Amino acid sequence: MIDEVKKTVPNKPIKYVVNTHHHFDHAGGLGAFVADGATIITHDVNKAFLEQSLAAPRTVQPDKLAQSGKKATVEGMQDKRVLTDGTRTVELYLIKGTVHDDGIIMAYLPKEKLLVEADVYIPAAPNAAPPAQPNPLHVNLYDNIERLKLTVDQILPMHGRKVPLSELQKWIGKSS
C-alpha cells in the first residue's frame, strides 16, 4: 500500500495513517507505516493498546518496524479531528453508539462528499433485497451521518464496494 501511495503521489511523505479501530485487520499493517515515518491517528480508547503493541519486540520475524528501529508516534482523538494541507481536507469522526467498537473512526472528505468507514456497513450484492429488519450497525451509521449533518453522496467501506448513500438508506428503510 505504501508503494502504491508513493507512486500515486510522488515526492510527498505519508505524514499520517488513520487507524479506524484496534481490530487486527485494521491495525496489523501499522508498523510498516511507522517505519516509513508516519504518525498514527486513532481514537483515545485505542491509543495505549497501539502504543504497547507497536513497542513490543518482533524478534521471531523482524518486520519493517523492527528493522527501522523507529518508535511509533500515536496521536489520540476524541469526537472530531480535521486534517488539511490547505487544499484538501479530511474530517475524522467518532462513530458514536455503535456496538462494533467503542473507538471506531470514520473519515469524511467534504469536497468529494465521500464517507470512508470500516466494519459498520458492508454493502450487499447489487440488486439484493433489503432485509426484513435493518442491521443496527447500518442504522447507527446513518444516524451518525445525520447527527453530524454530513453531506454524503457515496460511502466507501473498507470491506466492500463503494456505493451511493441511497443504497444504505434503502437497506435501513429510509427514503432518500
C-alpha positions in Angstrom: 0.0 0.0 0.0 2.8 2.4 0.9 4.4 1.8 -2.5 1.1 2.5 -4.3 0.6 5.7 -2.4 4.1 6.8 -3.3 3.6 6.0 -7.0 0.3 7.9 -7.0 1.6 10.9 -5.0 5.4 11.0 -5.6 7.7 13.3 -3.6 5.1 13.8 -0.8 5.6 11.9 2.5 2.9 9.9 4.2 2.5 12.0 7.4 -0.4 10.2 8.9 -2.2 6.9 8.8 -5.7 6.8 10.4 -6.4 3.6 12.4 -10.2 3.2 12.3 -10.1 0.8 15.3 -7.8 -1.7 17.0 -9.0 -4.9 15.4 -6.2 -6.9 13.8 -7.4 -6.4 10.2 -7.3 -2.6 10.7 -4.2 -2.4 12.8 -1.9 -5.2 11.6 0.0 -3.2 9.0 0.6 -0.1 11.0 4.2 -1.0 11.8 5.2 -0.5 8.1 3.7 3.0 8.2 5.6 3.8 11.4 8.8 2.5 9.8 8.1 4.9 6.9 7.8 7.8 9.3 4.0 8.2 9.6 2.2 9.2 12.7 -0.8 7.1 13.7 -4.1 8.7 14.5 -6.6 6.7 16.4 -9.3 7.2 19.0 -8.1 7.8 22.5 -9.5 4.4 23.7 -7.2 2.6 21.3 -4.1 4.7 21.9 -2.5 2.8 24.7 -3.1 -0.6 23.1 -1.5 0.5 19.8 1.5 2.1 21.6 2.1 -1.1 23.6 1.6 -3.4 20.6 3.9 -1.3 18.3 6.6 -1.2 21.0 6.6 -5.0 21.5 9.7 -6.8 20.2 9.5 -8.5 16.9 12.3 -11.0 17.2 11.0 -14.1 15.5 10.2 -12.4 12.2 11.6 -8.9 12.4 9.3 -6.7 10.2 10.0 -3.2 8.7 9.3 -1.5 12.0 11.8 -3.7 13.9 14.3 -3.3 11.1 13.9 0.5 11.2 14.4 0.9 14.9 11.8 3.7 14.9 9.4 4.3 17.7 5.7 4.7 17.0 4.1 8.1 17.4 0.4 7.6 18.2 -2.0 10.5 18.5 -5.4 10.1 20.0 -8.5 12.0 19.2 -12.0 12.3 20.7 -15.1 13.1 18.7 -13.5 15.0 15.8 -10.2 15.8 14.2 -9.6 17.7 10.9 -6.5 17.2 8.8 -5.7 19.7 6.0 -2.8 20.7 3.8 -4.6 24.0 2.9 -6.0 22.5 -0.3 -7.5 19.2 0.8 -9.5 18.4 4.0 -10.2 15.1 5.7 -12.6 15.2 8.7 -12.3 12.3 11.2 -15.3 11.5 13.4 -16.0 9.0 16.2 -19.0 6.8 15.3 -21.0 7.2 18.4 -23.2 4.4 19.8 -22.0 1.5 17.7 -21.7 -1.9 19.2 -18.8 -2.9 16.9 -16.1 -0.9 18.8 -16.1 1.9 21.3 -13.5 3.9 19.5 -14.2 3.5 15.8 -13.4 6.4 13.5 -14.9 7.3 10.1 -13.4 9.7 7.6 -15.3 12.3 5.6 -14.0 14.1 2.5 -16.2 17.1 2.2 -15.1 18.2 -1.3 -15.9 14.7 -2.6 -18.9 14.2 -0.3 -17.3 10.8 0.4 -17.6 8.9 3.7 -15.0 6.2 4.4 -15.9 3.7 7.1 -14.8 0.3 8.4 -16.9 -2.7 9.5 -20.2 -0.9 10.3 -21.6 -1.1 6.8 -20.7 -3.7 4.3 -22.9 -3.4 1.2 -24.7 -6.5 0.0 -24.5 -7.7 -3.6 -26.0 -5.4 -6.1 -29.8 -5.8 -6.6 -30.1 -7.9 -3.4 -33.3 -7.4 -1.5 -33.1 -5.4 1.8 -33.6 -7.4 5.0 -36.9 -7.5 6.8 -35.2 -5.9 9.9 -32.4 -3.4 9.2 -28.9 -4.2 10.6 -28.5 -2.0 13.8 -24.9 -1.2 12.7 -26.2 0.3 9.4 -28.9 2.3 11.2 -26.3 3.6 13.6 -24.0 4.7 10.8 -26.9 6.6 9.1 -27.8 8.2 12.5 -24.3 9.4 12.9 -24.2 10.9 9.4 -27.5 12.7 10.2 -26.2 13.8 13.7 -23.1 15.3 12.1 -25.1 16.9 9.3 -22.6 15.4 6.7 -23.5 15.8 3.1 -22.6 12.3 1.8 -23.1 11.2 -1.8 -21.1 8.0 -1.6 -19.8 5.6 1.1 -16.5 3.7 0.7 -16.4 0.8 3.1 -13.1 -0.8 3.9 -14.8 -4.1 3.3 -16.9 -3.9 0.2 -17.7 -1.8 -2.7 -18.3 2.0 -3.0 -22.0 2.7 -3.0 -24.3 5.8 -3.1 -25.8 6.9 0.2 -29.2 5.9 -1.2 -28.2 2.3 -1.0 -27.6 2.5 2.7 -30.9 4.4 3.0 -32.7 1.6 1.1 -31.3 -1.0 3.4 -32.4 0.7 6.6 -35.8 1.8 5.2 -35.1 5.5 4.9 -36.1 7.4 1.8 -33.5 9.5 0.1 
